[in-house]
């Protein structure tokens, strides 16, 4: 009987030993590689050969180990690791689109992704329509014969909307387009390729690495797509050169093996806080809450055992109150006033004035991203009850929340 797919098990079963039997693979700290014949060098320059490396902008053995582990995690055929999540997103879209092509994107996405789609890609003749991905009719109407990509985030940043990946994949494929999913918020929780997506991207800076000490990204897709990214004449990854340093790749690979433990704790802590914040009558965005509009959808799509994610958003009504709350939380050592996510300590920021500031104010208002919205990346607190008692006292001090 075939065992069910479990992403953490796939990672745990991926074993690579170092050249002296090290339990961790040896780090290849080299930019270039020697050959025993001119003919073999020429052959490797023209196309990839198993076990042969030419130059680390093409491939590096250590980066290959990490890429192979990520492909297993996402149940993909191949992967490419890069120097940032934005590098992964931009090279993917430039591989798929040329001048005159169109992209349809969810309207609630990371601010950097929004700026890429709305401001930079039009300079290359690639335009984007932003739609409510929960409205199937609107998505279908936005897709045209010029659409090459339907782009979404599995859990949107920062409003935590859940993408119906199977339905979006069907809509995209119906039009001959491909579905690209940013799975940064939900590694292990969701497996977009198994749900019908064509390409998955991550900012590994966040949960996958988990220690806020590097910037990195990845793309997971079919072998042919990854090979095309690295084509020496046309590949955007090859020609833009967003190379991940091999030492960083090695450290991310080590951290990847604890991802299942970390995601389960991030999720459990986030659910604990979300339930109690909602109990005070506060507007909380968290898909683990039964009141969340896509709660049932997430339960249907997600892999069991990892919870509903470590991110929640809280709307306290005004920028002034949000700023006061975040500063008090930092003073009380609940966490840090900082962007990014996936760290062991809770991080919080106001997206409208930080990670989503690239989205125009009128658009933020239209999609429900008010100035009082705070995004929390909930940490790995060992005693989340104690953390909550501190938070509750600060909320009471500031007059936030009306009931238990």
ZAMARGU-4260 file (C-alpha; in steps of 0.2 Angstrom, whole numbers, plus 5000, padded with zeros to 4 digits):
<rodrens>
0) 5000/5000/5000 | 5007/5017/4995 | 5010/5028/5010 | 5002/5046/5010 | 5013/5060/5005
5) 5020/5070/5020 | 5032/5084/5016 | 5041/5083/5032 | 5044/5064/5030 | 5051/5068/5012
10) 5064/5080/5020 | 5069/5068/5034 | 5071/5054/5021 | 5083/5064/5010 | 5100/5059/5016
15) 5116/5067/5009 | 5133/5063/5017 | 5149/5072/5017 | 5164/5066/5008 | 5172/5059/5024
20) 5155/5051/5030 | 5150/5067/5038 | 5131/5067/5043 | 5130/5084/5035 | 5135/5086/5017
25) 5152/5094/5014 | 5151/5112/5009 | 5158/5116/4992 | 5166/5133/4994 | 5171/5136/4976
30) 5166/5147/4962 | 5174/5137/4948 | 5178/5118/4945 | 5192/5110/4936 | 5191/5097/4921
35) 5202/5083/4915 | 5198/5086/4897 | 5193/5101/4886 | 5179/5091/4878 | 5171/5088/4895
40) 5171/5106/4900 | 5163/5111/4883 | 5150/5098/4885 | 5145/5104/4903 | 5145/5122/4896
45) 5132/5117/4884 | 5120/5107/4895 | 5119/5100/4913 | 5128/5083/4916 | 5125/5073/4932
50) 5139/5076/4944 | 5148/5089/4934 | 5150/5107/4939 | 5157/5121/4929 | 5154/5138/4938
55) 5144/5142/4953 | 5132/5154/4944 | 5126/5138/4935 | 5126/5126/4949 | 5135/5122/4965
60) 5135/5105/4974 | 5129/5112/4990 | 5115/5122/4982 | 5110/5106/4973 | 5108/5097/4989
65) 5096/5111/4996 | 5087/5112/4979 | 5084/5093/4979 | 5077/5093/4997 | 5065/5107/4993
70) 5059/5098/4977 | 5055/5083/4989 | 5046/5095/5001 | 5035/5102/4988 | 5033/5085/4979
75) 5041/5093/4963 | 5053/5086/4950 | 5066/5100/4952 | 5070/5116/4961 | 5082/5131/4960
80) 5088/5140/4975 | 5091/5159/4973 | 5098/5174/4983 | 5080/5180/4988 | 5062/5177/4987
85) 5060/5192/4975 | 5073/5184/4964 | 5063/5168/4963 | 5047/5177/4959 | 5054/5189/4946
90) 5065/5176/4936 | 5050/5164/4936 | 5038/5177/4929 | 5051/5183/4916 | 5054/5165/4911
95) 5035/5163/4907 | 5031/5180/4900 | 5037/5191/4886 | 5032/5208/4879 | 5014/5209/4876
100) 5009/5195/4888 | 4998/5197/4903 | 4997/5191/4921 | 4982/5190/4932 | 4986/5191/4951
105) 4977/5191/4967 | 4975/5209/4973 | 4981/5205/4991 | 4999/5200/4989 | 5016/5205/4997
110) 5020/5224/4993 | 5036/5219/4984 | 5027/5207/4972 | 5014/5220/4969 | 5027/5233/4964
115) 5036/5221/4953 | 5019/5217/4944 | 5012/5235/4944 | 5027/5245/4941 | 5042/5236/4934
120) 5036/5223/4923 | 5026/5235/4912 | 5042/5243/4907 | 5046/5226/4898 | 5028/5226/4890
125) 5021/5214/4903 | 5005/5220/4911 | 4995/5213/4926 | 4976/5213/4931 | 4973/5212/4950
130) 4957/5203/4955 | 4949/5196/4970 | 4954/5177/4968 | 4939/5172/4979 | 4927/5178/4964
135) 4929/5164/4951 | 4919/5174/4939 | 4931/5189/4941 | 4946/5178/4938 | 4938/5170/4923
140) 4934/5187/4915 | 4952/5193/4918 | 4960/5179/4909 | 4962/5182/4891 | 4972/5174/4876
145) 4987/5184/4881 | 4987/5178/4899 | 5002/5167/4903 | 5002/5167/4922 | 4989/5167/4936
150) 4998/5172/4951 | 4993/5170/4969 | 4999/5167/4987 | 4993/5152/4996 | 4990/5162/5011
155) 4989/5180/5006 | 5000/5193/5014 | 4994/5201/5026 | 4976/5197/5026 | 4978/5178/5027
160) 4965/5174/5013 | 4966/5156/5007 | 4968/5153/4989 | 4958/5139/4982 | 4972/5132/4972
165) 4963/5117/4963 | 4950/5129/4957 | 4963/5143/4952 | 4973/5129/4943 | 4958/5124/4933
170) 4954/5141/4928 | 4972/5145/4922 | 4973/5129/4913 | 4957/5131/4904 | 4965/5147/4896
175) 4981/5139/4893 | 4990/5149/4907 | 5000/5142/4922 | 4997/5144/4940 | 5012/5151/4950
180) 5009/5150/4969 | 5020/5159/4982 | 5020/5147/4997 | 5031/5157/5009 | 5018/5158/5023
185) 5013/5140/5022 | 5028/5128/5020 | 5023/5110/5024 | 5005/5116/5028 | 5000/5117/5009
190) 5008/5107/4994 | 5002/5118/4979 | 5010/5107/4966 | 4999/5092/4972 | 4984/5103/4972
195) 4987/5108/4953 | 4999/5123/4953 | 5013/5123/4940 | 5026/5132/4949 | 5029/5136/4968
200) 5040/5150/4974 | 5046/5153/4992 | 5056/5167/5001 | 5066/5155/5011 | 5072/5170/5022
205) 5056/5167/5032 | 5050/5150/5039 | 5060/5139/5029 | 5077/5146/5036 | 5069/5152/5052
210) 5083/5161/5060 | 5082/5178/5052 | 5101/5178/5047 | 5100/5176/5028 | 5090/5181/5013
215) 5086/5167/5001 | 5073/5161/4989 | 5068/5145/4978 | 5058/5140/4964 | 5050/5122/4963
220) 5043/5115/4946 | 5045/5103/4932 | 5063/5098/4926 | 5061/5107/4910 | 5056/5123/4918
225) 5071/5123/4930 | 5082/5119/4916 | 5075/5134/4906 | 5078/5146/4920 | 5097/5141/4919
230) 5098/5141/4900 | 5115/5149/4896 | 5107/5159/4882 | 5090/5163/4888 | 5088/5159/4906
235) 5084/5173/4918 | 5091/5164/4933 | 5107/5161/4923 | 5108/5178/4915 | 5103/5189/4930
240) 5113/5179/4942 | 5104/5179/4958 | 5116/5166/4965 | 5114/5159/4983 | 5130/5158/4992
245) 5135/5139/4996 | 5138/5142/5014 | 5121/5150/5016 | 5113/5135/5007 | 5121/5123/5019
250) 5114/5132/5034 | 5097/5133/5027 | 5097/5114/5023 | 5101/5111/5041 | 5087/5122/5047
255) 5075/5113/5035 | 5076/5097/5045 | 5067/5106/5060 | 5054/5115/5049 | 5040/5103/5054
260) 5043/5105/5073 | 5044/5124/5071 | 5029/5126/5059 | 5018/5115/5072 | 5023/5127/5086
265) 5021/5143/5076 | 5004/5137/5071 | 4999/5132/5089 | 5004/5148/5097 | 4996/5158/5083
270) 4979/5149/5085 | 4980/5152/5104 | 4983/5170/5102 | 4970/5172/5088 | 4956/5164/5098
275) 4959/5175/5113 | 4960/5191/5103 | 4944/5186/5094 | 4937/5183/5111 | 4939/5201/5116
280) 4929/5206/5101 | 4944/5211/5090 | 4944/5210/5071 | 4957/5195/5069 | 4962/5188/5052
285) 4968/5170/5055 | 4962/5155/5045 | 4962/5143/5059 | 4947/5152/5067 | 4930/5144/5062
290) 4924/5162/5058 | 4937/5165/5044 | 4929/5165/5027 | 4940/5151/5020 | 4942/5141/5036
295) 4934/5126/5028 | 4943/5128/5012 | 4960/5127/5021 | 4955/5112/5031 | 4951/5103/5015
300) 4967/5108/5006 | 4980/5107/5020 | 4992/5093/5025 | 4988/5087/5043 | 4999/5090/5057
305) 5006/5107/5055 | 4991/5118/5060 | 4985/5134/5051 | 5001/5144/5050 | 5011/5156/5061
310) 5004/5173/5055 | 4989/5182/5061 | 4983/5200/5058 | 4974/5211/5070 | 4965/5227/5066
315) 4965/5240/5081 | 4957/5253/5071 | 4970/5267/5069 | 4988/5270/5065 | 4991/5279/5081
320) 4984/5265/5091 | 4993/5252/5081 | 5009/5261/5084 | 5007/5263/5102 | 5002/5244/5104
325) 5018/5238/5095 | 5029/5249/5105 | 5022/5243/5121 | 5023/5225/5115 | 5041/5227/5111
330) 5045/5236/5128 | 5037/5221/5137 | 5048/5209/5127 | 5033/5200/5118 | 5042/5202/5102
335) 5051/5215/5090 | 5044/5229/5080 | 5052/5222/5064 | 5047/5216/5046 | 5049/5198/5040
340) 5043/5183/5048 | 5046/5165/5054 | 5059/5170/5068 | 5059/5161/5085 | 5053/5178/5093
345) 5037/5186/5088 | 5038/5200/5075 | 5025/5213/5072 | 5023/5228/5060 | 5009/5238/5052
350) 5009/5232/5033 | 5001/5248/5027 | 5017/5257/5031 | 5030/5244/5029 | 5028/5228/5019
355) 5013/5233/5009 | 5017/5251/5007 | 5020/5249/4989 | 5001/5246/4986 | 4992/5262/4984
360) 4982/5269/4999 | 4966/5268/4990 | 4969/5250/4985 | 4973/5245/5002 | 4957/5253/5008
365) 4947/5244/4995 | 4954/5227/5000 | 4952/5230/5019 | 4970/5234/5024 | 4967/5248/5036
370) 4980/5259/5044 | 4976/5250/5061 | 4981/5233/5054 | 4995/5224/5063 | 5003/5208/5056
375) 5010/5196/5069 | 5023/5183/5065 | 5020/5173/5081 | 5035/5165/5088 | 5040/5149/5096
380) 5036/5154/5114 | 5037/5140/5126 | 5024/5147/5137 | 5011/5155/5126 | 4999/5157/5141
385) 5011/5169/5149 | 5014/5178/5133 | 4995/5181/5132 | 4994/5187/5149 | 5006/5201/5145
390) 4997/5205/5129 | 4981/5206/5138 | 4987/5218/5151 | 4994/5229/5137 | 4977/5229/5128
395) 4968/5233/5144 | 4980/5247/5147 | 4977/5255/5130 | 4958/5252/5130 | 4958/5239/5116
400) 4945/5225/5117 | 4929/5224/5125 | 4926/5206/5132 | 4933/5190/5137
</rodrens>
